[in-house]
Amino acid sequence: MSAGDSGDYDYVVDAGGDGDYESIQAAIDGAKSFPRERVSIFVRDGVYEEKVSVHSWNPEIDLVGESAENTVVTYDDHFDEIGRGRNSTFFTYTLQVDGNDFRARNLTVENTAGPDAGQAVALHTEADRAAFENCRFLGNQDTVYAAGEGARQYYRGCYVEGTTDFLFGGATAVFEDCRIHSKADSYITAASTPEREAFGYVLEDCALTADSDVSEVYLGRPWRDHAHVAVLRSELGEHIHPAGWHNWDRPDTEETVTYVEYGNDGPGAREGDKRVDWAGELTAAEAEAYAKANVLLREDDEAFAPNWYRVVTE
């Protein structure tokens, strides 16, 4: 997409002043609340140093960057900087999305607090029917907070990097054809899937990679007792620990979590009996249940949320 396509959008954001707004937040604040039709915002290449919130009264937002590499939303808040007590993590975001039916593509969202700053979220989303395509989420600990009670999220063709628990939260989320990159020996997922939800995080057709000095990364550990993570048909690098999964030093969770794999390849894929015995290998029939349409769609979505239906089924 080039800047010449910006005429197709409701608003244009340009940091240099050659648009409707100079900041992304100003464009969102200028959008109609609870619109009858989708609101499209085009963001020209540039570095936007701001904390951005898509509020619950701003559903149906399309946020489209000119290019994933050069349209950058950045901030550097972190746990100690926030100073809000034990829940400070949830205020550290660079981009927070609470408005349902949100779509973003061709953007970089980063938290530049650094590897020694502790929890520092880049993307914080609790929206239902949120979709991200060709986006880059850069950070260290807690890069992407994919959460929200009953929320469903879809990440396609994205790049996510981090150190510890850099995919965390309780949403039902599918990561398809994404690159999941570890920057330190630690844990990729820290799911907090509610017990009543049928699915948690599904990594499908992804590439799990790492920095050259990283050699012991677990696929996940349970932030809450019923964490549910599935890794399907993905390429797992040699940095993945042979055990695969960790119980977070709480052996009781081994009876309540659901950690499963199917059809993975690469040096970090499941091999013999090296995986923990409380994580499973799906059969082909069982793996069919993790198809994205089954995971992400509900019966009335085709009529009630047709845009979401098209995103998931296209």
N, C-alpha and C positions, 0 to 999 in steps of 0.2 A: 504494500500500500504506500502510496506517495502522498505528499502534501496536496497535490492537485485533487485528490479525492475528498478533501475536507468539505466541499460544498454539499455533499450528500448527508451531512449531519446537522443536528439541531443547533449545536454549539461547537465552537472551536476554541481550544485552549492553546495559547502560544506564550511561552515564557518571555519572549522578546516584545510582546505587546501587539503583534500582528494577528489578533484574533478577537473573539468576544470576551475572553477572560485571560488573565495571566496566571491564574492558579487553578488547579483541579478542584479544590474545595469551593472556590467561588462559583465555578460552573455548576457543581452539584447543589450548592445553596440557591442558585438562581433557577434551578429546575422546578417545575410545578410539582407540588406534593400530590401523592396518589393520582398520577396522571392516567388518563383514559387510554393513551397510546404510549408506546415506549419512547424514552428520551435518549437520544444518541449524542454522545460527547466525543469529539475527536481531539486527541492530544498530540500536538506536534512534537517532534524530537526536541529533547532538552532535558535538563536536570531540574526536577521540581522538588525542592527541599521543603517538605511540608508533611504534617500529619493529616491524613485524609479520612473522613468519616462519611460513609453512605448510610444515612439514617433510615430507620424503619419506615418513615413517611416518604422515602425516596425509592420505592420499588420500580421495577421495569427500567433500570438504567443500563445502557450500553456504554462502556468506557473503552475506547479503542485508541491504542497508540499508533504512531506512525511506523515504529519499528521496535521490536522487543529489546534490541541491544541498546538503542539510543533514546528511548522514551523511558526515563528513569524517575521513579518516585522514591525519595530517600529520606530517612531520618535516623537518629541514633539514640533514642530513648532506651533505657535498660532498667533492670529491677532496682538497683540502688539509687539510680537517678530519680526514679519516680517517687520513692519514699512514701508509698501508700500502704505499708504493712505487708502482711503475708500474701495479699492479692495483687501486689504491684505488677506482676507479670502481665495482667490483663489490660494494663494501661500503656504498655510499651509499644504498641503497634505503630507501624507506618501507614498501613491501609486497613481500615476497619469497615466491614460490610455487614450491615444489619437489614438492609432493604432487600426483600425477596425478589426473585426473578432477575437477579443481577447477572450481567455478562461482561467479561473483560477479555481482551485479546491484545497481543503485541505490546506488552508492557513489562518493565522490570520494576519490581517492588523490593526494596532492600532495607535492612537495618544494619547500619555500619558501626554499631557499638563495639564490635571487636570480640575476639575469642575468649577474653578474660573478663568480660563484663557480666557474665551470667545470663539470665533469661532476657531475651530481646527479640520480640516478635516483629516479623516483617508484615505478614498477612494475618489478620484476625477476622474470620468470617463466621457469623452465626446465622446467615441468611438461608432460607430454604430455596431450592431450585436455583442455586448459584453455579455459574459455569465459567471456567477460565481456560483459554486456549492460547497456545504459543506465548506463555508468560514465563518470566524468570523470577524466582523468589530466592533472595540471597540473604544469608545471615549465618548465625552460629547456633547457639542454643535456642530451641523453641522457634524456629523460623516460621512455620505455618501452624496456626491454631485453627483447625477445621472442626467447628463445634456447632452448638445449637440443638436444643431438644427437638427431635424429629426432623432436623434439617438434612437435606440431600444436596450434595455438591459433586461437581464433575470437573476434573482437571484433565485436559487433553493436550498432548504435545508440549508439556511444560518442563521446565528445569527447576529442581528444588535442591538447595544445598544447605548443609548445616553440620553441627557437631553432635549435640545430645538432644534426643527426643524432638527432632526437628520436624516431625509430623505428629501433632498431638491434639487430643480433644475427642469429643463424643459424637461427631456427625457421622452420617452414612456418606462415605465419599469414595468415588472411583477415580483412580489415577491411571489413565490409559496412555500408553506410548509416551511415558514421561522418563526423564533421566533423574534419578535420585542419587545425589552425590554426597558422600560422607567426607568430612574434613578432619575427623579425629576418631580414634578408637572409642566407640561409645554405642549408642542405640539410635536406630532410625525412627521407630514409631513408639509413641506412648499413648495408646488409645484409652479412652474412658467410656467405651460404648455402654449405653444403658442396657440393663438386662432385658428390657422389653423389645429392643430393636433386633431385627433378624440379621442385620449386617452392620459392619463397622467400616474399616478401611479395606479397600480392594485395590491392589496394585496389579495391573494387567498389562502384559506386553511392555514392561518397563525395562530399563537398563539401570542396574545398581552399580555405581562406580565409586571410586575413592581417590583421594590424593595418594601419591606414590609411597608415602611413609605410613599409611594407615593399613593395619593388618588384622584388627579384631573388632568387628562391628556386628552387633546383634540386630536381627530384623525387628525386634520389638521387645518391650517390657510393659507390663500392665500398670497404667496410671490408676485405673480402677478395676474392680474385681472381674468384670465381665468384658474386658477388652476383647475385641474381635478383629483380627487382621488376616487377610488372605493374600498370598503372593502367587500369581498365576502366570505361566508362560513367559517368564521374565529371565533376563540374562543377569546372573549374580556373579559379581567379581570375586576374586580370591580373598578380598578383605572380609567377606562374610564369615563369621565364626562358625565352625563346624556344628556347634550345638544349636545354632540358629536363633534361639529365643531365650529370654532370661525371665526369671520369676520376680525380680526386684526384691530378692531376699525375703519373699513372702510365699513359702511353700503352699499355703492354703489356696492361693490363686491358681495353682496347677489344676485344680478341680473345677474351676469356674470360667477360665479364659477359653477362647477359641482361636487357636493359631494354626493355620492350615496352608499347605502349598500344593501346587499342581503344575506339572509340565515345565518346570524351570530348567534352565541350562546354565552352563558356565562353571568355573572352578568352585564357586560358592554355593552351588545347588546341593540339595539334599543328597547325601550319599550313605547308603547302608543304614547302620544304626547309630550314626554319629549325632543326629539331631536328638534333642531332648524327647523322652518317650511320651510326654504329655502334649506334644504338638503333632498334628496329623498330616497325612498325605491323602488328598482327595482321589476318589475314583473319577473316571471320565464323566459318569452320570452325576456324581455329586458336584463336580466343577461346573456343570451346566447351570446350576442354581445361581452362580455368581456372574452370569451374563449381565452386562450393565443395565439393560432394560428391566430385568427382573429385580435388580438391586435398587434402581433409582426411580422407577415409575410406580404410580399408584393408579387405581382403576379409572379415576375421573380426570387424569392429567391430559388426555387427548382433547377433551372438551374444555376443561377448566384452565389449563395452562398449556395451550398449543405450542407456544414458543419453546418451552421446556421439553415438550414431547418431541419436537423436531430436533432439538439439540441432541437428545439422548439417542434417537433412532436413526439419525442421518448417517 
